[in-house]
Amino acid sequence: MKISKVKYNTLIKNIGVCIYNARQNAARAVNAELVKANWEIGRHVVKFEQLGEERAEYGSALLTSLSKDLQKIHGKGFGRRNLLDMRRFYLAYPKWQTVSAKFSWSHYVSLIGVSNDIGRRFYEKQCLLESWSSRELERQINSSLFERLALSKNKKQIIQLSKKGNIIKKSEHLIRDPYVLDFMQIPITHKLTEKGLEQKLITNLQLFLLELGKGFAFISRQHRISIRNNHFYIDLVFYHRILKCFVLIDLKTRHVKHGDIGQMNLYLNYFKKEENVPGDGEPIGIILSAEKDEVLVEYATGGLSNKIFVSKYQLYLPDQKLLERKVREILNSN
């Protein structure tokens, strides 16, 4: 009997889907069991401590001897560092019902490294909202995302942030200040030009989109607009699929000047008239600069109907302890 090549290829494809799904399900099942086992091990260690034997802090004799004996019996995977993580995991999540099956053990290792309960809850919510991998979660924690967002909010808003995550409902929710562009790995001594900054961001577009946040889709670079034979070029144009609007980004490797804000206002007016289609919201402009004068920005943007935001960028990770202290001050205020 002659076999149809099309039908045979379909058969191969269908079997492939079954194999892929089975492997994915198996991986999820293995991960769930690993997380459960590590939680149980942590529980046993803590229960042992409560008998008054010893407090198993990092470097304690208990974890050292326990690690050696477990590795002799059960092989690798029970180093002192791993046992400490399991103990901290149980202490951070003493109720098994609060442990999400959507996170891998690698996710939880990063989460338990966040000492602040409010910050940890934020990263849990945001990780679920944006489907971060464990590596993406680690980077966002290292870049102090929670603290950067929290500094622009009051005590009530910070608590809300930890309960729901940063849900994008209006343009203000998009903005981060500063943006951390450490992924470009630019040496301290390197003289950065605006063209060079733009190229670096395009080269690392996936990581830049992660820093921008959920919902951004890249449209173009050096987007040209022409008005009566005058040509202007917008550095980067994105579309935000949640707010349904264009987001224009202008890059400055210097202080922002009032003329930069006026130019962005021109771009936004053009996009409203010439680029928007029915259903699009008003475009948003972000001027990403090395430095900014808060007072100048306030005066230059005051009275404008267009949504223009000026944010600083940093090429290196922010001082996490300083940011944490500032957030604690907000939370402790009346």
KOLDRENBA-629227 format. One record per residue (C-alpha): x, y, z; residue in one letter. Coordinates in nm, 4 decimals, m for minus. Example, Ala and Ser with C-alpha at 12.3 -4.5 7.8 and 13.67 -1.06 7.14 Angstrom:
2
+----------+----------+----------+---------+
!       xx !       yy !       zz ! residuo !
+----------+----------+----------+---------+
!   1.2300 !  m0.4500 !   0.7800 !       a !
!   1.3670 !  m0.1060 !   0.7140 !       s !
+----------+----------+----------+---------+
END
This chain:
334
+----------+----------+----------+---------+
!       xx !       yy !       zz ! residuo !
+----------+----------+----------+---------+
!   0.0000 !   0.0000 !   0.0000 !       m !
!   0.1359 !   0.3387 !  m0.0989 !       k !
!   0.1639 !   0.5789 !   0.1956 !       i !
!   0.0858 !   0.9474 !   0.1459 !       s !
!   0.3961 !   1.1519 !   0.2265 !       k !
!   0.1830 !   1.4369 !   0.3617 !       v !
!  m0.0088 !   1.2033 !   0.5940 !       k !
!   0.3132 !   1.0341 !   0.7030 !       y !
!   0.4762 !   1.3697 !   0.7861 !       n !
!   0.1631 !   1.4633 !   0.9821 !       t !
!   0.1973 !   1.1366 !   1.1749 !       l !
!   0.5606 !   1.2198 !   1.2586 !       i !
!   0.4584 !   1.5690 !   1.3698 !       k !
!   0.1743 !   1.4407 !   1.5921 !       n !
!   0.4012 !   1.1854 !   1.7582 !       i !
!   0.6602 !   1.4569 !   1.8122 !       g !
!   0.4008 !   1.6732 !   1.9888 !       v !
!   0.3115 !   1.3808 !   2.2152 !       c !
!   0.6761 !   1.3204 !   2.3032 !       i !
!   0.7378 !   1.6903 !   2.3699 !       y !
!   0.4293 !   1.7193 !   2.5922 !       n !
!   0.5221 !   1.4042 !   2.7827 !       a !
!   0.8726 !   1.5316 !   2.8465 !       r !
!   0.7405 !   1.8703 !   2.9590 !       q !
!   0.4930 !   1.7043 !   3.1948 !       n !
!   0.7656 !   1.4761 !   3.3283 !       a !
!   0.9962 !   1.7726 !   3.3890 !       a !
!   0.7204 !   1.9580 !   3.5748 !       r !
!   0.6462 !   1.6502 !   3.7837 !       a !
!   1.0158 !   1.6052 !   3.8699 !       v !
!   1.0415 !   1.9735 !   3.9619 !       n !
!   0.7322 !   1.9535 !   4.1843 !       a !
!   0.8764 !   1.6537 !   4.3671 !       e !
!   1.2141 !   1.8248 !   4.4061 !       l !
!   1.0566 !   2.1374 !   4.5529 !       v !
!   0.8419 !   1.9263 !   4.7875 !       k !
!   1.1401 !   1.7177 !   4.9004 !       a !
!   1.3551 !   2.0250 !   4.9667 !       n !
!   1.0725 !   2.1845 !   5.1659 !       w !
!   1.0381 !   1.8653 !   5.3732 !       e !
!   1.4147 !   1.8481 !   5.4346 !       i !
!   1.4086 !   2.2087 !   5.5509 !       g !
!   1.1181 !   2.1286 !   5.7814 !       r !
!   1.3058 !   1.8362 !   5.9366 !       h !
!   1.6122 !   2.0530 !   5.9999 !       v !
!   1.4039 !   2.3277 !   6.1647 !       v !
!   1.2117 !   2.0749 !   6.3763 !       k !
!   1.5422 !   1.9291 !   6.4924 !       f !
!   1.6573 !   2.2775 !   6.5954 !       e !
!   1.3400 !   2.3266 !   6.7954 !       q !
!   1.4382 !   2.0304 !   7.0101 !       l !
!   1.7116 !   2.2553 !   7.1418 !       g !
!   2.0030 !   2.0797 !   6.9749 !       e !
!   2.1516 !   2.3673 !   6.7726 !       e !
!   2.0568 !   2.6593 !   6.5517 !       r !
!   2.1632 !   2.5695 !   6.1970 !       a !
!   2.3002 !   2.9013 !   6.0766 !       e !
!   2.5430 !   2.9091 !   5.7866 !       y !
!   2.8722 !   2.7499 !   5.8877 !       g !
!   2.7292 !   2.5717 !   6.1909 !       s !
!   2.8527 !   2.2292 !   6.2965 !       a !
!   2.5071 !   2.0784 !   6.2407 !       l !
!   2.4910 !   2.1604 !   5.8696 !       l !
!   2.8534 !   2.0608 !   5.8204 !       t !
!   2.8131 !   1.7141 !   5.9717 !       s !
!   2.4677 !   1.6659 !   5.8207 !       l !
!   2.6010 !   1.7530 !   5.4749 !       s !
!   2.8874 !   1.5040 !   5.4989 !       k !
!   2.6666 !   1.2195 !   5.6192 !       d !
!   2.3882 !   1.2788 !   5.3655 !       l !
!   2.6367 !   1.2926 !   5.0770 !       q !
!   2.7917 !   0.9628 !   5.1894 !       k !
!   2.4513 !   0.7953 !   5.1892 !       i !
!   2.2633 !   0.9751 !   4.9089 !       h !
!   2.5335 !   1.1230 !   4.6864 !       g !
!   2.5654 !   1.4792 !   4.5585 !       k !
!   2.3137 !   1.7560 !   4.6074 !       g !
!   2.3381 !   1.7873 !   4.9837 !       f !
!   2.6202 !   2.0347 !   5.0262 !       g !
!   2.6079 !   2.2720 !   5.3231 !       r !
!   2.4946 !   2.5579 !   5.0988 !       r !
!   2.2083 !   2.3474 !   4.9625 !       n !
!   2.0964 !   2.2450 !   5.3106 !       l !
!   2.1000 !   2.6067 !   5.4214 !       l !
!   1.8783 !   2.6973 !   5.1236 !       d !
!   1.6347 !   2.4189 !   5.2150 !       m !
!   1.6183 !   2.5436 !   5.5725 !       r !
!   1.5634 !   2.9031 !   5.4608 !       r !
!   1.3001 !   2.7814 !   5.2120 !       f !
!   1.0934 !   2.6250 !   5.4911 !       y !
!   1.1317 !   2.9300 !   5.7150 !       l !
!   1.0177 !   3.1619 !   5.4332 !       a !
!   0.7252 !   2.9324 !   5.3404 !       y !
!   0.6261 !   2.7444 !   5.6591 !       p !
!   0.2878 !   2.6543 !   5.5057 !       k !
!   0.3130 !   2.4182 !   5.2076 !       w !
!  m0.0075 !   2.5657 !   5.0638 !       q !
!   0.1791 !   2.8932 !   4.9964 !       t !
!   0.4368 !   2.7199 !   4.7729 !       v !
!   0.3539 !   2.7663 !   4.4040 !       s !
!   0.3854 !   2.4704 !   4.1687 !       a !
!   0.4692 !   2.7161 !   3.8889 !       k !
!   0.8138 !   2.7921 !   4.0301 !       f !
!   1.1194 !   2.5729 !   3.9943 !       s !
!   1.3649 !   2.5117 !   4.2764 !       w !
!   1.5957 !   2.7632 !   4.1057 !       s !
!   1.3187 !   3.0237 !   4.1319 !       h !
!   1.2857 !   2.9583 !   4.5027 !       y !
!   1.6601 !   2.9796 !   4.5630 !       v !
!   1.6464 !   3.3341 !   4.4221 !       s !
!   1.3282 !   3.4256 !   4.6119 !       l !
!   1.4569 !   3.3179 !   4.9527 !       i !
!   1.7568 !   3.5431 !   4.8946 !       g !
!   1.5183 !   3.8401 !   4.9300 !       v !
!   1.5142 !   3.9067 !   5.3030 !       s !
!   1.2269 !   4.1560 !   5.2912 !       n !
!   0.8914 !   3.9744 !   5.2958 !       d !
!   0.7173 !   4.2555 !   5.1081 !       i !
!   0.9830 !   4.2541 !   4.8360 !       g !
!   0.9714 !   3.8759 !   4.8079 !       r !
!   0.5941 !   3.8803 !   4.7596 !       r !
!   0.6345 !   4.1406 !   4.4857 !       f !
!   0.8871 !   3.9246 !   4.2969 !       y !
!   0.6559 !   3.6230 !   4.3288 !       e !
!   0.3623 !   3.8162 !   4.1779 !       k !
!   0.5725 !   3.9795 !   3.9058 !       q !
!   0.7368 !   3.6508 !   3.8138 !       c !
!   0.3936 !   3.4972 !   3.7563 !       l !
!   0.2648 !   3.8037 !   3.5678 !       l !
!   0.5599 !   3.8142 !   3.3283 !       e !
!   0.6490 !   3.4413 !   3.3193 !       s !
!   1.0121 !   3.5021 !   3.4145 !       w !
!   1.2616 !   3.2208 !   3.3895 !       s !
!   1.4781 !   3.1649 !   3.6971 !       s !
!   1.7614 !   3.3602 !   3.5293 !       r !
!   1.5303 !   3.6530 !   3.4509 !       e !
!   1.4031 !   3.6529 !   3.8093 !       l !
!   1.7577 !   3.6575 !   3.9451 !       e !
!   1.8510 !   3.9512 !   3.7232 !       r !
!   1.5475 !   4.1527 !   3.8297 !       q !
!   1.6263 !   4.0905 !   4.1954 !       i !
!   1.9905 !   4.1870 !   4.1426 !       n !
!   1.8813 !   4.5075 !   3.9658 !       s !
!   1.6630 !   4.6010 !   4.2685 !       s !
!   1.3476 !   4.6227 !   4.0562 !       l !
!   1.1165 !   4.6273 !   4.3579 !       f !
!   1.3054 !   4.9102 !   4.5260 !       e !
!   1.3251 !   5.1128 !   4.2031 !       r !
!   0.9490 !   5.0892 !   4.1558 !       l !
!   0.8716 !   5.1376 !   4.5243 !       a !
!   1.0662 !   5.4634 !   4.5601 !       l !
!   0.8122 !   5.6448 !   4.3436 !       s !
!   0.5192 !   5.5254 !   4.5600 !       k !
!   0.3794 !   5.5835 !   4.9068 !       n !
!   0.3418 !   5.3246 !   5.1836 !       k !
!  m0.0058 !   5.2133 !   5.0723 !       k !
!   0.1021 !   5.1782 !   4.7091 !       q !
!   0.4093 !   4.9740 !   4.8070 !       i !
!   0.1910 !   4.7276 !   4.9997 !       i !
!  m0.0399 !   4.7082 !   4.6979 !       q !
!   0.2631 !   4.6459 !   4.4754 !       l !
!   0.3614 !   4.3468 !   4.6883 !       s !
!   0.0111 !   4.2005 !   4.6772 !       k !
!  m0.0638 !   4.2363 !   4.3062 !       k !
!   0.2671 !   4.3105 !   4.1330 !       g !
!   0.3152 !   4.5961 !   3.8870 !       n !
!  m0.0020 !   4.5624 !   3.6819 !       i !
!   0.0037 !   4.7930 !   3.3787 !       i !
!  m0.3176 !   4.9952 !   3.3695 !       k !
!  m0.1936 !   5.3438 !   3.2841 !       k !
!   0.1146 !   5.5068 !   3.1384 !       s !
!   0.2697 !   5.5886 !   3.4776 !       e !
!   0.2941 !   5.2173 !   3.5555 !       h !
!   0.5344 !   5.1703 !   3.2626 !       l !
!   0.8021 !   5.4002 !   3.3939 !       i !
!   1.1084 !   5.2960 !   3.5901 !       r !
!   1.3625 !   5.5385 !   3.7244 !       d !
!   1.6380 !   5.4502 !   3.6871 !       p !
!   1.6531 !   5.1898 !   3.4128 !       y !
!   1.9451 !   4.9508 !   3.4668 !       v !
!   2.1368 !   4.8642 !   3.1489 !       l !
!   2.4072 !   4.6492 !   3.3081 !       d !
!   2.3521 !   4.3752 !   3.0490 !       f !
!   2.5427 !   4.5862 !   2.7929 !       m !
!   2.8640 !   4.5297 !   2.9941 !       q !
!   3.0161 !   4.8665 !   2.9044 !       i !
!   3.3542 !   4.9381 !   3.0738 !       p !
!   3.3637 !   5.2334 !   3.3132 !       i !
!   3.6283 !   5.4080 !   3.1020 !       t !
!   3.4314 !   5.3726 !   2.7780 !       h !
!   3.3033 !   5.6982 !   2.6250 !       k !
!   2.9465 !   5.6200 !   2.5241 !       l !
!   2.7778 !   5.8019 !   2.2347 !       t !
!   2.4043 !   5.8127 !   2.1717 !       e !
!   2.4503 !   5.6120 !   1.8522 !       k !
!   2.6624 !   5.3589 !   2.0400 !       g !
!   2.4031 !   5.3346 !   2.3196 !       l !
!   2.1276 !   5.2728 !   2.0654 !       e !
!   2.3289 !   5.0002 !   1.8911 !       q !
!   2.4054 !   4.8296 !   2.2229 !       k !
!   2.0364 !   4.8280 !   2.3141 !       l !
!   1.9396 !   4.6801 !   1.9770 !       i !
!   2.2120 !   4.4146 !   2.0056 !       t !
!   2.0745 !   4.3223 !   2.3485 !       n !
!   1.7100 !   4.3792 !   2.2557 !       l !
!   1.5739 !   4.0781 !   2.4451 !       q !
!   1.7331 !   4.1930 !   2.7714 !       l !
!   1.6295 !   4.5536 !   2.7079 !       f !
!   1.2673 !   4.4408 !   2.6639 !       l !
!   1.2943 !   4.2589 !   2.9969 !       l !
!   1.4142 !   4.5803 !   3.1616 !       e !
!   1.1349 !   4.7824 !   2.9981 !       l !
!   0.8760 !   4.5415 !   3.1370 !       g !
!   0.5797 !   4.3409 !   3.0169 !       k !
!   0.3914 !   4.4290 !   2.6996 !       g !
!   0.6544 !   4.6017 !   2.4844 !       f !
!   0.6897 !   4.5072 !   2.1166 !       a !
!   0.9763 !   4.6522 !   1.9112 !       f !
!   0.8694 !   4.8470 !   1.6002 !       i !
!   1.1703 !   5.0349 !   1.4594 !       s !
!   1.4889 !   5.2296 !   1.5231 !       r !
!   1.5761 !   5.5721 !   1.3784 !       q !
!   1.2119 !   5.6102 !   1.2793 !       h !
!   1.1962 !   5.8994 !   1.0342 !       r !
!   0.9224 !   6.1589 !   1.0345 !       i !
!   0.9131 !   6.4417 !   0.7806 !       s !
!   0.7414 !   6.7767 !   0.8223 !       i !
!   0.7745 !   7.0244 !   0.5300 !       r !
!   1.1133 !   6.8874 !   0.4222 !       n !
!   1.2384 !   6.8801 !   0.7818 !       n !
!   1.3418 !   6.5298 !   0.8808 !       h !
!   1.3484 !   6.4001 !   1.2379 !       f !
!   1.4623 !   6.0602 !   1.3648 !       y !
!   1.3187 !   5.8918 !   1.6738 !       i !
!   1.5778 !   5.6610 !   1.8291 !       d !
!   1.3479 !   5.3712 !   1.9241 !       l !
!   0.9781 !   5.3044 !   1.8668 !       v !
!   0.7817 !   5.0350 !   2.0518 !       f !
!   0.4160 !   4.9412 !   2.0737 !       y !
!   0.2652 !   4.8484 !   2.4083 !       h !
!   0.0124 !   4.5731 !   2.3569 !       r !
!  m0.1580 !   4.6172 !   2.6963 !       i !
!  m0.2099 !   4.9943 !   2.6788 !       l !
!  m0.2475 !   4.9749 !   2.2991 !       k !
!  m0.0259 !   5.2706 !   2.2242 !       c !
!   0.3071 !   5.3640 !   2.0687 !       f !
!   0.5993 !   5.4270 !   2.3047 !       v !
!   0.8711 !   5.6553 !   2.1676 !       l !
!   1.2159 !   5.6499 !   2.3300 !       i !
!   1.4809 !   5.9157 !   2.2806 !       d !
!   1.8327 !   5.8452 !   2.4111 !       l !
!   2.0578 !   6.1087 !   2.5674 !       k !
!   2.4074 !   6.0451 !   2.7031 !       t !
!   2.4031 !   6.3851 !   2.8761 !       r !
!   2.1717 !   6.5959 !   3.0919 !       h !
!   1.8220 !   6.6428 !   2.9523 !       v !
!   1.7549 !   6.9931 !   2.8203 !       k !
!   1.4183 !   7.1650 !   2.7792 !       h !
!   1.4609 !   7.1444 !   2.3997 !       g !
!   1.4695 !   6.7641 !   2.4233 !       d !
!   1.1286 !   6.7670 !   2.5892 !       i !
!   0.9917 !   7.0039 !   2.3244 !       g !
!   1.1209 !   6.7762 !   2.0515 !       q !
!   0.9559 !   6.4722 !   2.2122 !       m !
!   0.6325 !   6.6698 !   2.2296 !       n !
!   0.6580 !   6.7259 !   1.8529 !       l !
!   0.7097 !   6.3507 !   1.7945 !       y !
!   0.4028 !   6.2636 !   2.0016 !       l !
!   0.1820 !   6.5161 !   1.8225 !       n !
!   0.2957 !   6.3736 !   1.4879 !       y !
!   0.2226 !   6.0155 !   1.5935 !       f !
!  m0.1256 !   6.1102 !   1.7160 !       k !
!  m0.2088 !   6.2653 !   1.3782 !       k !
!  m0.0189 !   6.0462 !   1.1326 !       e !
!   0.0571 !   5.7056 !   1.2879 !       e !
!  m0.2297 !   5.6236 !   1.5233 !       n !
!  m0.5195 !   5.4168 !   1.3904 !       v !
!  m0.8677 !   5.3781 !   1.5434 !       p !
!  m0.8332 !   5.1953 !   1.8754 !       g !
!  m0.4842 !   5.3246 !   1.9532 !       d !
!  m0.4317 !   5.5153 !   2.2757 !       g !
!  m0.2317 !   5.8352 !   2.2991 !       e !
!   0.1407 !   5.7707 !   2.2405 !       p !
!   0.3864 !   5.7895 !   2.5297 !       i !
!   0.7302 !   5.9498 !   2.5179 !       g !
!   1.0268 !   5.8424 !   2.7300 !       i !
!   1.3511 !   6.0384 !   2.7295 !       i !
!   1.6206 !   5.8069 !   2.8637 !       l !
!   1.9145 !   6.0120 !   2.9852 !       s !
!   2.2384 !   5.9846 !   3.1777 !       a !
!   2.1347 !   6.2698 !   3.4088 !       e !
!   1.8302 !   6.4846 !   3.4678 !       k !
!   1.7417 !   6.7989 !   3.6599 !       d !
!   1.4135 !   6.7278 !   3.8401 !       e !
!   1.3151 !   7.0943 !   3.8600 !       v !
!   1.3872 !   7.1600 !   3.4912 !       l !
!   1.1853 !   6.8508 !   3.3937 !       v !
!   0.8950 !   6.9632 !   3.6129 !       e !
!   0.8823 !   7.3071 !   3.4527 !       y !
!   0.9408 !   7.1829 !   3.0965 !       a !
!   0.6664 !   6.9180 !   3.1117 !       t !
!   0.4168 !   7.1262 !   3.3111 !       g !
!   0.1054 !   7.2072 !   3.1130 !       g !
!   0.1786 !   6.9631 !   2.8314 !       l !
!  m0.1149 !   6.7434 !   2.7338 !       s !
!   0.1137 !   6.4710 !   2.5973 !       n !
!   0.2536 !   6.2004 !   2.8230 !       k !
!   0.6280 !   6.2660 !   2.8453 !       i !
!   0.8505 !   6.0986 !   3.1045 !       f !
!   1.2187 !   6.1557 !   3.1721 !       v !
!   1.4101 !   5.8690 !   3.3344 !       s !
!   1.7760 !   5.8144 !   3.4089 !       k !
!   1.9634 !   5.5059 !   3.3002 !       y !
!   2.2470 !   5.3355 !   3.4854 !       q !
!   2.5090 !   5.1167 !   3.3215 !       l !
!   2.5754 !   4.9309 !   3.6446 !       y !
!   2.3649 !   4.7787 !   3.9204 !       l !
!   2.2336 !   5.0313 !   4.1754 !       p !
!   2.3404 !   5.0360 !   4.5394 !       d !
!   2.0918 !   4.7800 !   4.6687 !       q !
!   2.1466 !   4.8549 !   5.0392 !       k !
!   2.0839 !   5.2258 !   4.9821 !       l !
!   1.7619 !   5.1574 !   4.7912 !       l !
!   1.6443 !   4.9107 !   5.0549 !       e !
!   1.7064 !   5.1659 !   5.3294 !       r !
!   1.5031 !   5.4307 !   5.1445 !       k !
!   1.2122 !   5.1897 !   5.0958 !       v !
!   1.2219 !   5.0933 !   5.4651 !       r !
!   1.2017 !   5.4625 !   5.5544 !       e !
!   0.8862 !   5.4967 !   5.3424 !       i !
!   0.7310 !   5.1845 !   5.4974 !       l !
!   0.8147 !   5.2980 !   5.8514 !       n !
!   0.6721 !   5.6454 !   5.7978 !       s !
!   0.3290 !   5.7334 !   5.9363 !       n !
+----------+----------+----------+---------+
END
